[in-house]
Structures are given as structure tokens and as C-alpha cells.
């Protein structure tokens, strides 16, 4: 089973991703969900993650900045960018 980390500053979007996507049916498990890039980095430092799903626009650390840091921590990581920007 692939380990997934979700990062989004919008709590409703984060909860929606956790609830509405059939992760286990897809062979995946959400190991954590966080609301900022710094918290995501903390998870990546302590746990192996296969897939990072991150919002592009977040305060303090954007999803793009998070992706750069994340790949330094875990080179094999796959990243999916999402955005609710209008």
C-alpha cells in the first residue's frame, strides 16, 4: 500500500480529500494530513512517504517550495499538486 501525505491550508479541502477519495480502494493509505508546508516537512523527516498531495498556494511555504524541500528529504517521492485558486 502506498503511503500518502496530504498538505493543504484549507481545512475543508483537506477533509474533503481525506473523505471523498477512496484511498484504500486505490491501494493507498493517508498516513497524515497537515495544514502547512512546515508540518509536512516534519512528517517527511520522520516517516517514509510515497506520495505527497499538496496545495500549490499556501501561506509561509508554497506547495512548490514544499516540493523542493520534500524531494531533498525523500528523492523517490511522487508529488501531486492541487489548487482551489480562483
C-alpha positions in Angstrom: 0.0 0.0 0.0 1.3 3.4 -0.9 1.7 5.9 1.9 0.1 9.3 1.2 0.7 12.7 2.9 -1.9 15.5 2.3 -0.9 19.2 2.7 -3.5 22.0 2.3 -4.1 25.1 4.3 -7.8 25.0 3.7 -9.2 22.6 6.3 -12.4 21.9 4.3 -10.4 20.9 1.2 -8.1 18.7 3.4 -11.1 16.9 5.0 -12.7 16.6 1.5 -9.6 14.9 0.1 -9.4 12.5 3.0 -13.1 11.7 3.0 -14.2 11.6 -0.7 -11.2 9.9 -2.4 -11.4 6.1 -1.9 -7.7 5.8 -0.9 -7.8 2.2 0.2 -9.6 1.1 -2.9 -6.7 2.6 -4.9 -4.1 0.8 -2.8 -3.2 3.9 -0.8 -3.3 4.9 2.9 -3.3 8.5 4.1 -0.7 8.5 6.9 -1.2 12.1 7.8 -2.8 15.4 6.8 -1.3 18.7 7.6 -2.3 22.3 7.1 1.1 23.8 6.2 4.4 23.1 4.5 6.5 23.1 7.7 4.3 20.4 9.3 4.6 18.4 6.0 8.4 18.6 6.3 8.3 17.3 9.8 6.3 14.3 8.7 8.7 13.7 5.8 11.6 13.8 8.2 10.3 11.0 10.4 8.3 8.8 8.1 8.7 7.3 4.6 6.1 8.7 2.2 5.4 7.5 -1.3 3.0 10.3 -2.5 2.7 13.9 -1.4 -0.5 15.7 -2.4 -0.1 19.4 -1.8 -1.9 22.6 -2.5 0.0 25.0 -4.7 -0.8 28.2 -2.8 -0.3 28.0 0.9 0.9 30.8 3.3 4.5 30.8 4.6 5.6 27.9 2.3 4.1 27.4 -1.1 3.4 23.9 -2.4 6.3 24.4 -4.9 8.7 25.3 -2.1 7.4 22.3 -0.1 8.0 20.1 -3.1 11.7 21.2 -3.4 12.3 20.5 0.3 10.4 17.3 0.2 12.5 15.9 -2.7 15.7 16.7 -0.8 14.3 14.6 2.1 12.9 11.8 0.0 14.2 11.5 -3.5 11.8 8.8 -4.6 8.7 10.8 -3.5 6.0 11.4 -6.1 4.1 14.8 -5.8 0.6 15.7 -6.9 -0.3 19.4 -7.0 -3.8 20.6 -6.4 -5.3 24.1 -6.4 -8.5 25.7 -5.5 -7.3 29.1 -6.6 -9.9 31.2 -8.5 
